[in-house]
Amino acid sequence: MKRILGSFQDTMLLWEVLDGLHLPAFSINGDFMITDCNATVKPRLFFQKDEIINLSVFDIIRISTSIQRDALKKKSSVLEGRCLRKDRETFPARISFVKHSDGFIVVVEDRSELIKIETRARHRKKVKQIELINEISSVINSSLSIGHIFRLVFSEIKKMIDFDRASINLLEEHKNVLKIFAIDTKRPTRLTKGVVSPTDKTSAGWVTINQKPWINRDLQKEIAFSYDSVLLGEGIRSTISVPLYKDRPLGALNFDSISPEKYSEKDLGILLPIAKHLSIALENALLFEEISKEKREWEKTFDAITDIVWIEDLNGKVLRVNKAVIEKSGKAEISLIQKSSGEIFNILQIVDVANLSSESVECKKKLFKEVKGLNGRIYYFWTYPLLNSDGNIYGVVNYLREVTEQKKLEQQLVRADKLASLGMLVAGVVHEINNPLGIIAGYSEALMDRAGDPELKAVSAFEDFPEYLETINNEIFRCKDRLKGLLDFARTSSGNYRKIDINGLIKEVTLLVKHGARTHNNRIELDLQRDIPETVADPGAMRQLLINIIMNSLYFIDTEGKIVISTSYVKDPCFHDSIHIKISDNGKGISRDIVDKIFDPFFSTKDIGEGTGLGLSICHRIVSEHGGTIDVESKEGIGTTFIIKLPVRGKKG
């Protein structure tokens, strides 16, 4: 009885401990059926206690049958497998079996997060290796100075592979010797640049001849090549060498360490791709020595061109860029060389240039195209084929000139000419139409007065005439309102120029339109810079300008929208100081296809009958008359910003 009671107490104590765990735990009998479980099973595996008891433990955990047999012969074992939740999802788990008097206690540890962490760690290490190889490739491809390349390469490699001594040995074929071409070490050494060794007595020589890598794991235990004893004499214990090859054996890239067992096959995965790039660099180094003074002068001329110029090969890879490319792109030359020309266009946000260079290659002649950037910039783009002395094309020169301001000026001149012609036409048309409309309006009012005559009202055929006359009269005055808008468009400024406070004028206009904004729960916020200087302007015209833009914004924003009006003062030592006014809304925005048309007369996106399409044209005319500019920035679904720049002037002109 005492033994039974003691066993009961031990079991109770055991389950108290298991309930305190944050890991699911089961007790199973000799037939592997679950007889009990701890409290963590429910939140982790979603099973109720009564749902899991009497299930086979192997319905919950998944491990191979052979492993089951071997593990369950032991008093305790830890296995890797998977665990099944009630929702039928499984997860990787570490499963511990501990034998006790009636069977086993099974504890399940969820390994999902740990595996993710380990996977991420392996991924990060792989990414670092790829980044290292890409960086070294970029270094190699951006310079022809082999000394410069080796210094950078050794520096980059040290981030992944530790070494106490690094060297490059080049093969002198006719003498069957290797010569130290470059070395990087802080240790005292007799093996300096220019020292030679026989290819058949060094591991580096074997690597060069056989084009296979070699690892000396511990020179103190084994020296396979007799001349490697010199390395041991200088304290080197382990080495790794990889071949350099470019159409022929070139030599070996070597890394040495004073620690034994420093290098393994894993290091070859990093060094072999690097060796391929270095082999190309070694070949190019010989060509680099032949570069003449004329080439340097050509480079200076090339970089002096202020427009964007670069050269690409027949595969569309960038060979050379001028300084303007680097300045405009914000990218280092090293990051552009050997990349696709499309990268330069992507950085400058230029679209629609596909195949122009390839067309130039095919037809062997200069081609031209006007291209646009997503940021609104406009460019002229030329491609010129490069021909050798035999008339064969070997590359293309690309020439890109930004003409945004030039095109804007052209558009302004065309628009100004259109507006001037249209203004004269409108003024004449309004004058000709206004006179007969005035006569018609007078007669319609007279007829409306007579329509009140009781005798006429008694005539049944006249019953609808008062309503018709009222409609005619209303439409006449609606026509006169439209004609007034046309006349406002055609009319030049009143000429009432005087000094005004822009901030004060904005506050005044805001008070006028705030009531209409509140009707739709719209907000108008001001962000006005202090100490904005006064400037000479026509206050009436400026008031009309601001009201037109604000009312236009209110039309296109939804209920509870927002308009922000800000001002700033910009000093310019070369031109007039200017006042910048920004009116931003969070409305529907303007499509990129029509944003260039919004200042054109009679162009409107409002519903029919809601506007004449003259409001923004009048704004453009007012700003132009004040010697300023008005621009718009907009994104569909995000909002629109009008930017007005007015010169600060003490008097008109």
C-alpha positions as CSV (number, residue, x, y, z in Angstrom):
1,M,0.0,0.0,0.0
2,K,2.8,2.4,0.9
3,R,4.5,1.6,-2.4
4,I,1.3,2.3,-4.3
5,L,0.8,5.5,-2.4
6,G,4.4,6.5,-3.0
7,S,4.1,5.7,-6.7
8,F,0.9,7.9,-6.7
9,Q,2.7,10.8,-5.0
10,D,5.6,10.5,-7.4
11,T,3.2,10.6,-10.4
12,M,1.4,13.6,-9.0
13,L,4.8,15.4,-8.5
14,L,5.9,14.4,-12.0
15,W,2.7,15.9,-13.6
16,E,3.1,19.1,-11.5
17,V,6.5,19.5,-13.0
18,L,5.3,18.6,-16.5
19,D,2.4,21.1,-16.2
20,G,4.9,23.8,-15.4
21,L,6.7,23.1,-18.7
22,H,5.9,25.3,-21.7
23,L,6.3,22.1,-23.9
24,P,3.6,19.5,-24.6
25,A,4.2,16.2,-22.7
26,F,2.4,12.8,-22.7
27,S,2.7,9.6,-20.7
28,I,2.4,6.5,-22.8
29,N,2.0,2.8,-21.8
30,G,3.9,-0.2,-23.2
31,D,1.5,-0.3,-26.2
32,F,2.4,3.4,-27.0
33,M,-1.1,4.6,-26.2
34,I,-1.4,8.0,-24.6
35,T,-2.6,7.7,-21.0
36,D,-2.2,11.3,-19.8
37,C,-0.9,14.7,-20.9
38,N,0.1,18.0,-19.4
39,A,-1.7,21.4,-19.6
40,T,0.5,22.7,-22.5
41,V,-1.0,20.2,-25.0
42,K,-4.2,22.2,-25.4
43,P,-2.6,25.7,-26.3
44,R,0.2,24.2,-28.4
45,L,-1.5,21.2,-30.1
46,F,-5.2,22.3,-29.8
47,F,-6.3,18.9,-28.4
48,Q,-8.5,18.6,-25.3
49,K,-7.3,16.1,-22.8
50,D,-10.1,13.7,-23.4
51,E,-9.5,13.9,-27.2
52,I,-5.9,12.8,-27.0
53,I,-6.0,10.0,-24.3
54,N,-6.1,6.5,-25.8
55,L,-4.7,7.7,-29.1
56,S,-1.4,6.1,-30.2
57,V,1.5,8.5,-29.6
58,F,2.5,7.8,-33.2
59,D,-0.8,9.4,-34.3
60,I,0.6,12.7,-32.9
61,I,4.4,12.4,-33.6
62,R,5.9,11.2,-36.9
63,I,9.3,9.4,-36.8
64,S,10.6,6.5,-38.9
65,T,9.7,3.0,-37.8
66,S,13.4,1.9,-37.6
67,I,14.3,4.9,-35.4
68,Q,11.2,4.1,-33.2
69,R,12.5,0.5,-32.6
70,D,16.0,1.6,-31.8
71,A,15.0,4.5,-29.6
72,L,12.5,2.7,-27.5
73,K,15.0,0.1,-26.4
74,K,16.8,2.7,-24.5
75,K,15.9,4.3,-21.2
76,S,15.9,7.8,-22.8
77,S,16.4,9.1,-26.3
78,V,16.0,12.4,-28.2
79,L,14.7,12.1,-31.8
80,E,14.0,14.5,-34.6
81,G,10.6,14.2,-36.3
82,R,7.4,16.1,-36.8
83,C,4.4,16.7,-34.6
84,L,0.7,16.8,-35.7
85,R,-1.7,19.5,-34.3
86,K,-5.5,19.1,-34.2
87,D,-5.8,21.4,-37.2
88,R,-3.8,18.8,-39.2
89,E,-0.8,21.1,-39.5
90,T,2.5,19.6,-38.7
91,F,5.7,21.2,-37.4
92,P,9.3,20.0,-37.0
93,A,10.0,18.9,-33.5
94,R,12.6,17.4,-31.1
95,I,11.0,14.5,-29.3
96,S,12.3,13.2,-26.0
97,F,11.4,9.7,-24.7
98,V,12.1,9.0,-21.0
99,K,11.3,5.5,-19.7
100,H,9.5,5.1,-16.4
101,S,7.8,2.2,-14.6
102,D,4.6,2.1,-16.8
103,G,6.0,3.2,-20.1
104,F,7.5,6.5,-21.4
105,I,7.2,10.2,-20.8
106,V,7.2,11.9,-24.2
107,V,8.1,15.7,-24.4
108,V,7.7,17.6,-27.7
109,E,9.8,20.7,-28.4
110,D,8.7,22.9,-31.4
111,R,11.7,23.5,-33.6
112,S,10.0,25.7,-36.2
113,E,11.5,29.0,-35.0
114,L,14.9,27.6,-34.4
115,I,15.0,26.0,-37.8
116,K,13.9,29.4,-39.3
117,I,16.7,31.1,-37.4
118,E,19.3,28.5,-38.6
119,T,18.0,28.8,-42.2
120,R,18.2,32.6,-42.0
121,A,21.7,32.3,-40.7
122,R,22.7,30.0,-43.5
123,H,21.0,32.3,-46.0
124,R,22.8,35.4,-44.6
125,K,26.1,33.6,-44.9
126,K,25.3,32.7,-48.5
127,V,24.2,36.3,-49.2
128,K,27.4,37.6,-47.7
129,Q,29.4,35.3,-50.0
130,I,27.4,36.4,-53.0
131,E,27.8,40.0,-52.1
132,L,31.5,39.5,-51.6
133,I,31.9,37.9,-55.0
134,N,29.7,40.6,-56.6
135,E,31.7,43.3,-54.9
136,I,35.0,41.8,-56.0
137,S,33.7,41.4,-59.5
138,S,32.7,45.0,-59.5
139,V,36.2,46.0,-58.2
140,I,37.9,43.9,-60.9
141,N,35.7,45.2,-63.7
142,S,36.1,48.9,-62.8
143,S,39.9,49.1,-62.8
144,L,42.8,48.1,-65.0
145,S,45.4,48.8,-62.3
146,I,46.3,45.3,-61.1
147,G,48.0,46.5,-57.9
148,H,44.8,48.5,-57.0
149,I,42.6,45.5,-57.7
150,F,44.7,43.1,-55.6
151,R,44.7,45.4,-52.6
152,L,40.9,45.8,-52.7
153,V,40.4,42.1,-53.4
154,F,42.5,40.9,-50.5
155,S,40.7,43.4,-48.3
156,E,37.3,42.1,-49.4
157,I,38.2,38.5,-49.0
158,K,39.5,39.0,-45.5
159,K,35.9,39.8,-44.5
160,M,35.0,36.1,-45.2
161,I,38.3,34.2,-45.1
162,D,41.0,34.9,-42.5
163,F,44.6,34.8,-43.6
164,D,48.0,35.9,-42.4
165,R,49.6,36.0,-45.8
166,A,48.1,36.2,-49.3
167,S,49.9,36.1,-52.6
168,I,49.6,35.7,-56.3
169,N,52.2,33.6,-58.2
170,L,52.4,33.8,-61.9
171,L,53.7,31.2,-64.3
172,E,56.8,31.8,-66.4
173,E,56.1,29.0,-68.9
174,H,59.5,28.8,-70.6
175,K,61.4,28.5,-67.3
176,N,58.9,26.2,-65.4
177,V,58.9,28.5,-62.4
178,L,56.4,30.6,-60.5
179,K,57.2,34.2,-59.7
180,I,55.5,36.1,-56.8
181,F,53.6,38.9,-58.5
182,A,51.7,40.3,-55.5
183,I,51.8,39.7,-51.8
184,D,49.9,41.0,-48.8
185,T,51.4,40.2,-45.4
186,K,52.4,41.9,-42.2
187,R,54.7,39.1,-41.1
188,P,58.4,39.2,-41.9
189,T,59.2,37.1,-44.9
190,R,61.9,36.3,-47.5
191,L,59.2,35.5,-50.0
192,T,58.8,39.0,-51.5
193,K,57.6,40.2,-54.9
194,G,59.8,38.7,-57.7
195,V,61.0,35.6,-55.8
196,V,60.7,32.5,-58.0
197,S,60.2,28.8,-57.1
198,P,60.1,25.6,-59.3
199,T,56.6,24.5,-60.3
200,D,57.2,20.8,-59.5
201,K,58.3,21.4,-55.9
202,T,55.5,23.7,-54.5
203,S,51.8,23.2,-53.9
204,A,51.1,26.5,-55.8
205,G,53.1,25.1,-58.8
206,W,51.0,21.9,-58.7
207,V,47.8,23.9,-58.7
208,T,49.0,26.0,-61.7
209,I,50.0,23.0,-63.8
210,N,47.0,20.7,-62.9
211,Q,44.4,23.5,-62.7
212,K,43.0,22.0,-59.4
213,P,42.9,23.5,-56.0
214,W,45.1,22.3,-53.1
215,I,44.8,22.5,-49.3
216,N,47.7,22.0,-46.9
217,R,45.9,21.3,-43.7
218,D,48.9,21.2,-41.4
219,L,52.5,21.6,-42.7
220,Q,53.9,20.5,-39.4
221,K,52.3,17.0,-39.9
222,E,52.8,16.6,-43.7
223,I,54.6,18.4,-46.4
224,A,53.7,17.1,-49.8
225,F,55.9,19.4,-51.8
226,S,59.5,20.0,-50.6
227,Y,59.6,23.8,-51.2
228,D,56.6,24.3,-48.9
229,S,58.9,23.8,-46.0
230,V,60.0,27.4,-46.5
231,L,56.5,28.4,-45.5
232,L,56.7,26.2,-42.4
233,G,60.0,27.9,-41.6
234,E,58.2,31.3,-41.5
235,G,55.5,30.0,-39.2
236,I,52.8,29.0,-41.7
237,R,50.9,25.9,-40.7
238,S,48.0,25.7,-43.3
239,T,47.5,27.0,-46.9
240,I,44.9,27.0,-49.6
241,S,45.6,27.6,-53.3
242,V,43.3,28.0,-56.3
243,P,44.3,28.1,-60.0
244,L,44.3,31.2,-62.2
245,Y,43.4,30.4,-65.8
246,K,42.4,32.5,-68.8
247,D,42.7,30.5,-72.1
248,R,46.0,29.2,-70.5
249,P,47.4,28.5,-67.1
250,L,48.4,31.9,-65.5
251,G,49.4,31.0,-61.9
252,A,47.8,30.5,-58.4
253,L,46.0,32.5,-55.8
254,N,47.3,31.5,-52.3
255,F,46.2,32.2,-48.7
256,D,48.3,31.1,-45.7
257,S,47.6,30.9,-42.0
258,I,49.8,30.4,-38.9
259,S,46.9,28.2,-37.5
260,P,46.6,24.5,-38.5
261,E,43.4,23.2,-40.1
262,K,42.4,26.7,-41.0
263,Y,41.0,26.0,-44.5
264,S,38.5,23.5,-45.9
265,E,36.5,22.8,-49.0
266,K,33.9,25.3,-48.0
267,D,36.5,28.1,-48.6
268,L,36.8,26.9,-52.2
269,G,33.2,27.9,-52.9
270,I,34.3,31.5,-52.3
271,L,37.7,31.5,-53.8
272,L,37.1,29.7,-57.1
273,P,34.7,32.3,-58.5
274,I,37.0,35.1,-57.4
275,A,39.9,33.4,-59.1
276,K,38.0,33.5,-62.4
277,H,37.6,37.2,-62.2
278,L,41.2,37.7,-61.1
279,S,42.3,35.7,-64.1
280,I,40.6,38.2,-66.4
281,A,42.2,41.1,-64.5
282,L,45.7,39.6,-64.9
283,E,45.1,39.5,-68.7
284,N,43.9,43.0,-68.7
285,A,46.9,44.2,-66.7
286,L,49.2,43.5,-69.6
287,L,47.0,45.7,-71.8
288,F,46.9,48.4,-69.1
289,E,50.7,48.9,-69.3
290,E,50.3,49.9,-73.0
291,I,47.9,52.7,-72.4
292,S,49.3,56.0,-73.7
293,K,49.1,59.7,-72.9
294,E,46.6,60.1,-75.8
295,K,44.1,57.8,-74.0
296,R,44.4,59.9,-70.8
297,E,43.7,63.1,-72.8
298,W,40.8,61.4,-74.4
299,E,39.4,60.5,-70.9
300,K,39.7,64.2,-69.8
301,T,37.8,65.3,-72.9
302,F,35.2,62.6,-72.4
303,D,34.6,63.7,-68.7
304,A,34.5,67.4,-69.7
305,I,31.3,66.9,-71.6
306,T,28.5,68.2,-69.4
307,D,25.8,66.1,-71.0
308,I,25.4,62.4,-70.1
309,V,27.6,60.2,-72.3
310,W,28.5,56.5,-72.1
311,I,29.8,53.8,-74.3
312,E,28.3,50.3,-74.5
313,D,29.5,47.1,-76.2
314,L,27.5,45.0,-78.7
315,N,25.9,43.1,-75.8
316,G,24.5,46.3,-74.3
317,K,27.0,46.4,-71.4
318,V,28.4,49.7,-70.2
319,L,32.1,50.1,-71.0
320,R,32.7,53.7,-70.0
321,V,30.7,56.6,-68.5
322,N,31.6,60.2,-68.3
323,K,31.5,62.3,-65.1
324,A,28.1,63.6,-65.9
325,V,26.6,60.1,-65.7
326,I,28.1,59.7,-62.2
327,E,26.8,63.1,-61.0
328,K,23.3,62.7,-62.4
329,S,22.8,59.1,-61.3
330,G,24.5,59.4,-57.9
331,K,26.2,56.1,-58.6
332,A,29.9,55.3,-58.5
333,E,31.4,54.4,-61.8
334,I,32.4,51.0,-60.4
335,S,28.7,50.1,-59.9
336,L,27.8,51.0,-63.5
337,I,30.6,49.4,-65.6
338,Q,29.7,46.1,-67.2
339,K,26.0,46.7,-66.2
340,S,23.2,47.0,-68.8
341,S,22.6,50.5,-70.2
342,G,19.1,49.9,-68.9
343,E,20.4,50.5,-65.4
344,I,21.4,54.1,-66.3
345,F,17.9,54.7,-67.7
346,N,16.3,53.1,-64.7
347,I,18.3,55.3,-62.3
348,L,17.3,58.4,-64.3
349,Q,13.6,57.1,-64.4
350,I,13.6,57.2,-68.2
351,V,11.2,55.0,-70.1
352,D,10.6,54.0,-73.8
353,V,14.2,53.7,-75.0
354,A,14.2,50.0,-75.8
355,N,16.2,48.7,-78.8
356,L,17.4,52.2,-79.9
357,S,21.1,51.2,-79.4
358,S,20.5,47.8,-81.1
359,E,18.8,49.6,-84.0
360,S,21.9,51.8,-84.3
361,V,24.1,48.6,-84.4
362,E,22.0,47.0,-87.1
363,C,21.8,50.0,-89.5
364,K,25.2,51.4,-88.6
365,K,24.0,55.0,-88.4
366,K,23.1,57.7,-85.9
367,L,19.6,57.5,-84.4
368,F,17.7,60.1,-82.4
369,K,14.7,60.0,-80.1
370,E,13.0,62.3,-77.6
371,V,12.4,60.4,-74.4
372,K,10.6,61.2,-71.1
373,G,11.3,60.3,-67.5
374,L,8.7,59.2,-64.9
375,N,9.7,62.3,-62.9
376,G,8.6,64.6,-65.8
377,R,12.1,65.2,-67.2
378,I,12.5,65.4,-71.0
379,Y,15.6,64.3,-72.8
380,Y,17.1,64.2,-76.3
381,F,18.8,60.8,-76.9
382,W,21.3,60.1,-79.7
383,T,23.2,56.9,-80.4
384,Y,26.3,56.8,-82.6
385,P,27.8,53.6,-83.8
386,L,31.5,53.0,-83.3
387,L,33.3,51.6,-86.3
388,N,36.9,50.2,-86.5
389,S,39.2,50.7,-89.5
390,D,37.6,47.8,-91.3
391,G,34.2,49.4,-91.0
392,N,32.9,46.8,-88.5
393,I,30.9,48.1,-85.6
394,Y,32.3,47.3,-82.1
395,G,30.1,49.5,-79.9
396,V,27.8,52.4,-79.5
397,V,28.2,55.9,-78.0
398,N,25.0,57.0,-76.2
399,Y,24.5,60.8,-75.7
400,L,21.7,62.0,-73.5
401,R,20.8,65.7,-73.0
402,E,18.2,67.0,-70.7
403,V,15.9,69.6,-72.4
404,T,13.1,69.9,-69.8
405,E,13.5,73.7,-69.3
406,Q,13.9,74.2,-73.1
407,K,10.7,72.3,-73.8
408,K,8.9,74.2,-71.0
409,L,9.9,77.5,-72.6
410,E,8.8,76.3,-76.0
411,Q,5.4,75.2,-74.5
412,Q,5.0,78.6,-72.8
413,L,5.8,80.5,-76.0
414,V,3.3,78.4,-77.9
415,R,0.7,78.7,-75.2
416,A,1.3,82.5,-74.9
417,D,0.8,82.8,-78.7
418,K,-2.4,80.7,-78.5
419,L,-3.7,82.7,-75.6
420,A,-3.0,86.0,-77.3
421,S,-4.8,85.0,-80.5
422,L,-7.7,83.4,-78.6
423,G,-8.0,86.4,-76.3
424,M,-8.5,88.7,-79.3
425,L,-11.0,86.3,-80.9
426,V,-12.9,85.9,-77.6
427,A,-13.1,89.6,-76.9
428,G,-14.7,90.2,-80.4
429,V,-17.1,87.2,-80.1
430,V,-18.3,88.3,-76.6
431,H,-18.9,91.8,-77.8
432,E,-20.9,90.7,-80.8
433,I,-23.0,88.2,-78.8
434,N,-23.5,90.4,-75.7
435,N,-25.4,93.1,-77.6
436,P,-28.2,90.9,-79.1
437,L,-28.3,89.0,-75.8
438,G,-29.0,92.2,-73.9
439,I,-31.8,93.1,-76.3
440,I,-33.3,89.6,-76.0
441,A,-33.1,89.8,-72.2
442,G,-34.9,93.2,-72.2
443,Y,-37.7,91.9,-74.4
444,S,-38.0,88.7,-72.3
445,E,-38.4,90.8,-69.1
446,A,-41.0,92.9,-70.8
447,L,-42.9,89.8,-71.8
448,M,-42.7,88.4,-68.3
449,D,-44.2,91.7,-66.9
450,R,-47.1,91.4,-69.4
451,A,-47.6,87.8,-68.6
452,G,-49.1,88.9,-65.3
453,D,-52.1,90.5,-67.1
454,P,-55.3,88.8,-65.8
455,E,-56.9,88.8,-69.3
456,L,-53.9,86.8,-70.7
457,K,-54.0,84.4,-67.7
458,A,-57.6,83.7,-68.5
459,V,-56.6,82.4,-72.0
460,S,-56.0,78.6,-71.6
461,A,-53.5,78.6,-74.6
462,F,-51.4,81.1,-72.7
463,E,-51.3,79.0,-69.5
464,D,-47.6,77.7,-70.0
465,F,-46.2,81.0,-71.4
466,P,-45.0,82.5,-68.0
467,E,-43.0,79.4,-67.3
468,Y,-41.5,79.4,-70.8
469,L,-40.6,83.1,-70.5
470,E,-39.0,82.6,-67.1
471,T,-36.8,79.7,-68.5
472,I,-35.8,81.8,-71.5
473,N,-34.8,84.7,-69.2
474,N,-32.8,82.4,-66.9
475,E,-30.9,80.8,-69.8
476,I,-30.1,84.3,-71.2
477,F,-28.5,85.3,-68.0
478,R,-26.6,82.0,-67.8
479,C,-25.2,82.7,-71.2
480,K,-24.2,86.2,-70.0
481,D,-22.4,84.6,-67.0
482,R,-20.5,82.3,-69.4
483,L,-19.6,85.3,-71.6
484,K,-18.4,87.2,-68.6
485,G,-16.0,84.3,-67.9
486,L,-14.8,84.4,-71.5
487,L,-14.3,88.2,-71.1
488,D,-12.3,87.7,-67.9
489,F,-10.1,85.3,-69.8
490,A,-9.5,87.7,-72.6
491,R,-9.1,90.8,-70.5
492,T,-5.6,91.7,-69.5
493,S,-4.8,92.7,-65.9
494,S,-6.4,95.9,-64.5
495,G,-2.9,97.4,-64.1
496,N,-3.6,98.2,-60.4
497,Y,-0.2,97.2,-59.3
498,R,0.9,98.0,-55.7
499,K,2.9,96.4,-52.9
500,I,1.0,93.6,-51.3
501,D,1.5,91.1,-48.5
502,I,1.1,87.6,-50.0
503,N,0.5,86.0,-46.6
504,G,-2.2,88.5,-45.8
505,L,-3.8,88.1,-49.1
506,I,-3.9,84.3,-48.6
507,K,-5.5,84.7,-45.2
508,E,-8.1,87.0,-46.7
509,V,-9.0,84.6,-49.6
510,T,-9.1,81.7,-47.1
511,L,-11.8,83.5,-45.1
512,L,-13.9,83.9,-48.3
513,V,-13.8,80.2,-49.2
514,K,-13.8,78.6,-45.7
515,H,-17.6,78.6,-45.5
516,G,-18.0,76.6,-48.7
517,A,-15.2,74.2,-47.4
518,R,-17.0,73.7,-44.1
519,T,-20.2,72.7,-45.9
520,H,-18.5,69.4,-47.0
521,N,-16.3,69.1,-43.8
522,N,-13.2,70.0,-45.8
523,R,-10.3,71.7,-44.0
524,I,-8.0,74.4,-45.2
525,E,-4.7,74.6,-43.4
526,L,-2.1,77.3,-43.6
527,D,1.7,76.9,-43.3
528,L,2.9,80.4,-44.0
529,Q,6.6,81.3,-43.6
530,R,7.1,84.4,-41.6
531,D,8.9,87.4,-42.9
532,I,7.8,86.9,-46.5
533,P,8.7,90.3,-48.2
534,E,6.1,92.4,-49.8
535,T,6.0,92.4,-53.6
536,V,4.4,94.5,-56.3
537,A,1.4,92.8,-57.8
538,D,-2.2,93.3,-58.9
539,P,-4.1,92.3,-55.7
540,G,-7.4,91.7,-57.6
541,A,-5.7,89.4,-60.1
542,M,-3.8,87.6,-57.3
543,R,-7.0,87.2,-55.4
544,Q,-8.7,85.7,-58.5
545,L,-5.7,83.4,-59.0
546,L,-5.9,82.0,-55.5
547,I,-9.7,81.6,-55.4
548,N,-9.7,79.8,-58.8
549,I,-7.1,77.2,-57.6
550,I,-8.7,76.7,-54.2
551,M,-12.2,76.3,-55.6
552,N,-10.8,73.9,-58.2
553,S,-9.3,71.8,-55.4
554,L,-12.5,71.9,-53.4
555,Y,-14.4,70.5,-56.4
556,F,-12.1,67.5,-56.7
557,I,-11.7,66.5,-53.1
558,D,-14.1,64.2,-51.2
559,T,-15.9,65.0,-48.0
560,E,-13.5,65.6,-45.1
561,G,-10.7,66.4,-47.5
562,K,-7.8,68.7,-46.8
563,I,-6.1,71.6,-48.6
564,V,-2.8,72.9,-47.4
565,I,-1.5,76.3,-48.5
566,S,2.2,77.1,-47.8
567,T,4.5,79.9,-48.6
568,S,8.3,80.2,-48.6
569,Y,10.9,82.9,-49.6
570,V,13.7,81.7,-51.9
571,K,16.8,83.9,-52.4
572,D,18.7,83.6,-55.7
573,P,21.9,85.5,-56.2
574,C,21.6,85.1,-60.0
575,F,18.0,85.9,-60.6
576,H,15.1,87.6,-58.8
577,D,14.4,86.4,-55.3
578,S,11.0,84.7,-55.4
579,I,8.0,83.8,-53.3
580,H,6.8,80.2,-53.6
581,I,3.1,79.4,-53.0
582,K,2.1,75.7,-52.8
583,I,-1.6,74.7,-52.8
584,S,-1.9,71.0,-52.1
585,D,-5.0,68.8,-51.8
586,N,-5.6,65.1,-51.1
587,G,-8.2,64.8,-53.9
588,K,-8.5,62.5,-56.9
589,G,-5.3,63.7,-58.6
590,I,-4.7,64.2,-62.3
591,S,-3.9,61.5,-64.9
592,R,-0.4,61.7,-66.3
593,D,-2.0,61.7,-69.8
594,I,-3.8,65.0,-69.3
595,V,-1.6,66.9,-66.8
596,D,0.1,68.9,-69.6
597,K,-3.3,70.1,-70.9
598,I,-4.9,71.5,-67.8
599,F,-3.8,75.1,-68.5
600,D,-5.2,75.0,-72.1
601,P,-8.3,77.1,-72.7
602,F,-11.6,75.2,-72.6
603,F,-10.0,72.0,-71.3
604,S,-11.9,70.7,-68.3
605,T,-12.4,67.4,-66.5
606,K,-15.5,68.6,-64.7
607,D,-18.9,67.4,-65.5
608,I,-20.7,69.0,-68.4
609,G,-22.2,72.3,-67.3
610,E,-20.0,72.5,-64.2
611,G,-17.2,74.6,-65.7
612,T,-15.9,76.5,-68.8
613,G,-12.4,75.2,-68.8
614,L,-11.0,78.7,-68.4
615,G,-10.2,78.9,-64.7
616,L,-6.7,77.5,-64.9
617,S,-6.0,79.3,-68.2
618,I,-6.8,82.5,-66.4
619,C,-4.5,81.5,-63.5
620,H,-1.7,80.8,-66.0
621,R,-2.2,84.2,-67.7
622,I,-2.2,86.1,-64.4
623,V,1.0,84.4,-63.2
624,S,2.7,85.0,-66.6
625,E,1.7,88.7,-66.4
626,H,3.4,88.9,-63.1
627,G,6.6,87.4,-64.5
628,G,6.2,84.1,-62.6
629,T,5.6,80.5,-63.3
630,I,2.9,78.0,-62.3
631,D,3.5,74.2,-62.3
632,V,1.5,71.2,-61.2
633,E,2.5,67.9,-59.5
634,S,-0.1,65.2,-59.3
635,K,-0.6,61.5,-58.7
636,E,-3.9,59.8,-59.3
637,G,-5.6,58.8,-56.1
638,I,-3.2,60.8,-53.9
639,G,-3.7,64.4,-54.7
640,T,-2.4,67.5,-56.5
641,T,-0.1,70.4,-55.8
642,F,0.0,73.7,-57.6
643,I,3.4,75.5,-57.3
644,I,3.3,79.2,-58.0
645,K,6.6,81.1,-58.1
646,L,6.4,84.9,-58.1
647,P,9.5,87.2,-58.4
648,V,9.9,89.7,-55.6
649,R,9.8,93.2,-57.2
650,G,9.8,96.7,-55.8
651,K,8.0,98.0,-58.8
652,K,6.2,96.6,-61.9
653,G,8.4,95.2,-64.5
